[in-house]
Structure formats: structure tokens, C-alpha cells
Amino acid sequence: MLQFQDFFIQYGYYAIFIFLALGIFGLPLPDEVVVAFVGHLSSLGTFNYPVAMVVTMLGVMSGTLVTFAFGRKIGKPLLDKYGKWISLSPKRLQLVNRWFDRYGSWAVTIGYFVPGMRHVICYMSGSSGMDFRRYILFASIGTAISSILCLTIGYLIKLPF
């Protein structure tokens, strides 16, 4: 079995993209850890920093778009049927949708900086019916800032692995 670093070295930019596209589902590791690690590998010369940045942003955005689409296609019926199991009654869902109408755009951007929140925000954005173009704009801002920040931290701070 390949070690984590060996996997990235063997599969290169494809590994970055796949890890980050799946990372929106929380698999296999949190995005922030993967991006910081890619920054570290860039500082060692394994990856070209600008190329790693582009691949990172594309991977994260791909994952968020899948989650948004999932929320858009089956989110509302799923929440209507099973929301009560997670304390989301129809009345609470209505409040969530109103909240998203008012603050959802910035919640998408800010959600990139709260571990675990990005997953929920992307799904809820789709299920609440947020306009796709508005979602893309604010998700792109969050993706760019968080990717630059995490990749640069990994690049500058010498990680112990």
C-alpha cells in the first residue's frame, strides 16, 4: 500500500484533483489538510506551485459543484422527507431557505474557512434554490482565497512529514 506522500508523487496533479473533488464529501481527508500538504510538496519541488494552485482550485470547485447539484436535484425532497430526523421540520426548513435568500451568498464564501461547514453550505445552497451564477461567484471567491491561504501555509511552514 502506498503511503500518502508516495501516492501524490506517483499520481501527481491527478491525485490532487481527485482528493479535493472527493474532499467535499469529507473523503478521504479534509481539504485543508490535503491542500497544505500539496503546498509542502510544492516547497520540496514535487509540484510546481502555480500549477498546483490551479489544480487545487479546480478540484475544490468540482467537488462543490457536485455537492451543489446534489442539493439542487434531490436535496429538497430528501430534506422534506427525512429532515425531521436531523431536527429540520418543515417550518425550520422554511426558515433556513429564507436565511439562505438573505445571507446564503456570503455563507458560501465564509463556509470555506470553517472546517466541515463547506460540505453543509454547498448542499444547502443547492437545496434552497440559490441561483447557480450567484453560487459560482461566491464559491469561486471562497475557493480562491482558501486555496491560496492553505497552499501558501503548507509551502511556507515546514511540515514534519
KASULQUI-V291163 format. One record per backbone hydrogen bond with DSSP energy under -1.0 kcal/mol. CO is the residue of the C=O (numbers start at 1). NH is the residue of the N-H. If there is no record, write none. Layout:
co=(CO CO)
nh=(NH NH)
This chain:
co=(3 4 5 6 7 8 11 12 13 14 15 16 17 18 19 22 22 23 30 31 32 33 34 35 36 37 38 39 40 41 42 48 49 50 51 52 53 54 55 56 57 58 59 60 61 62 63 64 65 66 67 68 69 70 74 75 76 77 78 79 82 83 83 84 89 90 91 92 93 94 95 96 97 98 99 100 103 104 105 106 107 109 110 114 117 118 119 120 121 122 123 124 125 126 131 132 133 134 135 136 137 138 139 140 141 142 143 144 145 146 147 148 149 150 151 152 153)
nh=(7 8 9 10 11 12 14 16 17 18 19 20 21 22 23 25 27 26 34 35 36 37 38 39 40 41 42 43 44 46 45 52 53 54 55 56 57 58 59 60 61 62 63 64 65 66 67 68 69 70 71 72 73 74 78 79 80 81 82 83 85 86 88 87 93 94 95 96 97 98 99 100 101 102 103 104 107 108 109 110 111 112 113 117 121 122 123 124 125 126 127 128 130 129 135 136 137 138 139 140 141 142 143 144 145 146 147 148 149 150 151 152 153 154 155 156 157)
